[in-house]
Amino acid sequence: MKHSGKGRLLFSALCVIFMVITLILTTVFYHVRSETSKTFTRQDAVTSKVVSKKPVSILVMGTDVGALNRGNTGGNTDTLELITVNPKTKTMLLMSIPRDTMVKIENRKANPKYAKINAAYSVGGPKQTVKQVKELLDVPIDYYAVINMGVLKKVVNSVGGVNVDNPFAFNYEGHHFPKGRQHLSGDEALKYSRMRYDDPNNDYGRQKRQQQIIISVIDQFKHHASAHSADEIVQAVGDGVKTNVPINDIEPLYDNYHPAMAHVKTDHLQGEDANYQNTSYQMANPKEIRRASKVVREQLGLDPQAVVNNETDMYTYKDNLDELFSND
């Protein structure tokens, strides 16, 4: 069964926006308008950046707080992916930011102010998280999407599962994941993406496994898409995704950005272990912050900056966090 032109527009436009839920929301646009109205914001004019085909950035926040349209907006983020899309170079970049990255949260509700970046969501919601990532990397962020990670299970099932290459064997929540290539159901994929403490690379290893799932779902959908699977995805998204992307940006996003799906690159901000009062953190040194900033800014067609901010300054206290927190 073929999708209508409107359906393909919606599918590919959302592909650009929601990499973490597989870049594959699709169906006839008017059929799902009631669902998209829950997910997208209203705006009469199309964003000028989209019209002029300039690179865009989307911060994707993964949470486990429940149905997002039912008031469940507290808690911390489990996953942070900064996605940049450049239509000129036809590339997408996924920059993972470790949830334990120490930042200074500039918000009167923050106590303490020095905290893990995943706590920004509980302090000020998605806007505060966007503010922290912008400040950390000195990059612009055009859109955000908050995604309940439970949506991932439904999306994986809708495309018939995913294929991954597990770097080492492990057990998690009653399931054994052998080393090597394997096919995972939605429930298994969610578990595979969540395991952290038995990974020798901790959160960095988990980020790589999550990126494996994302890329595999994209591939599965390209080869096995159907109207039924499209409808399942749209239903899964209903209460599981909230974003500030305007509805009127959907069609021009498709027209101007979908070729970038052809080349997906991955990267991450690398931190260093730090500990304060039995709480572990990741602190990125100034050189690494500037490297990650440069990668993202170049993807957006911007000149690199010699980033100097709260996080580059606090790195000097890495081995003496007592002094840092005493100034909080």
Secondary structure, DSSP 8 states (H G I E B T S, - for coil): ----HHHHHHHHHHHHH-GGGTS---S-GGGGHHHHHHHSB--SS--HHHHTT--EEEEEEEE-SS-GGGT---S--SEEEEEEEETTTTEEEEEE--TTBEEE--STT-SSSEEEGGGHHHHHHHHHHHHHHHHHHT----EEEEEETHHHHHHHHHTT-EEEEESS-EEETTEEE-SEEEEE-HHHHHHHHH--TTSTTHHHHHHHHHHHHHHHHHHHHHHH--HHHHHHHHHHHTTTEEE--BGGGHHHHHHHHGGGGG-EEEEE---EEEEETTEEEEE--HHHHHHHHHHHHHHTT-------SHHHHHGGGTT-HHHHHHT-
